[in-house]
Amino acid sequence: MLDEPSCGEKKKSKGIKLVSRKSTKKILGKWKKLESQEKSDVEGNDSEIERTPFCERVFGLIPREAVQADPSLDGIPIPAFFRTSIDFIESNALDLEGIYRVSSPKSRLDELEKRANEGQSLRFFDGHEPAGLIKRFLRQLPRCLLTGEFESIVDACHCDWKHPCRCEVVNLMKEKLKALPKEDYFLLGYTIIHAQHIIDKESSNKMSVHALGLLLQTVLEMSRKLVCYLLVNAAPASFCENRDIPADQNNYLFDGMRIAPYVRPKPASQIEDWKCDDGPMIEEELKKQQALLNVLHQQITIRRESGHETKHLEDQLWGVQTAITALKRRFKASSEPVPPIKAADGGTRPCREMFEEKQLMATKSQLREELMEERRNIARCLWKLEMADEDWKSLNRPRSQQNKSAIEREIDEWKEKSANFRKLDKQNTI
């Protein structure tokens, strides 16, 4: 187990600092400036995905549902706002003193949570804001990421916890972690590896293994022993490096996982003016736009089935499809260079594929609308048939009984007449 600080050591007490009105006004002014920037970002960025009525929030959901509500369009199954928060800290606040220990104002965190639930872009004033948002999201998870089975596995390890584990426990733990849902696995891996980066800067941010381990213990609802084991064995880190063993011979729990900065897909309006001839970059942007297109299709389907307006989403889908067509042409040109076709006025002539793609999209959208209308008509006709059938049964049931009784009376009368005729015949014969 990691060494605890001795009780005899006295912590230096700092006096209470009074915040002047001037500093408060400065902070409020910066917040207002951030709000104006956020509003301009929302108006000018058409790559944001609108939240559907069935996914009105990200906080308080299990990782799989949170990823569906706020997906990262580069394929990593972690909510986009969570990665944006981690990226800000990794780039700007690893050295910030008291990171994850100092809390931001509750009103500011409430505002950031609301923006994250609505799928809007986030802007942070300092590193304490994304750290508070990350803690709040992890606290609101409806279930623990790891079950009690992992606690019993860690209890079997007797290695020195100041260095990576060298016994069979690490292989068993690694196997069990990979059996988790991929959303849980990546969320836990990103959280622990990010915590390692924080601890590596302990000399600047004053966040040691003990301080951050205690925080993760309460946030993730895990034992101190399990949290320490994850911190030491998640990935290579300087604070737990074993110099006697080469780094490539150590077996880590999250091999190959690294915190990749999340870059949202470019707005469709910027694709045509995007000056890039690098094939891999174009291919990566193409994958993001295709993922965005799939999400928009799902959004439109859900909203149509619920009877909501979809015109603005269809306009966004149209722009994304046009961007995909342009990226495909550019990717093909980067792999097989072809001289561009110039029009008479010197501009680039529109590609025939773009017109065909737009016609196909328009036809597909029209067919979907006609199909939904036919489904509604069929449902309406079936309902009318059921109502008519019920009315017919209720009206004709007593009539049939009356007709039946009349027929029986006629039969009885004919029986009486036939009996009388027989009597007359017998009398005549006598």
Buried (B, 14 or more C-beta within 10 A) or exposed (E): EBEEEEEEEEEEEEEEEEEEEEEEEEBEEEBEEBEEEBEEBBEEBBBBBBBBEEBEBBBBBBBBBBBBBBBBBBEBBBBBBBBBBBBBBBEEBBEBEBBBBEBBEEEBBEBBBEBBBBBBBBBBBBBBBBBBBBBBBBEBBEEEBBEEEBBEBBEEBEBEBBBBBBEEBBEBBBEBBEEBBBBBBBBBBBBBBBBBBBBBBBEEBEBBBBBBBBBBBEBBBBBBBBBBBBBBBBBBBEBBBBEEEEEEEBEBBBEEBEBEEBEBBBBBBEBEEBEEEEBEEBEBBBBBBBBBBEBBEBBBBBBBEEEEEBEEBBEBBBBBBBBBBBBBBBBEBBEEEEEEEEEEEEEEEEBEEBEEBBEEBEEEBEEBEEEEEEEEEEEEEEEEEEEEEEEEEEEEEEEEEEEEEEEEEEEEEEEEEEEEEEEEEEEEEE
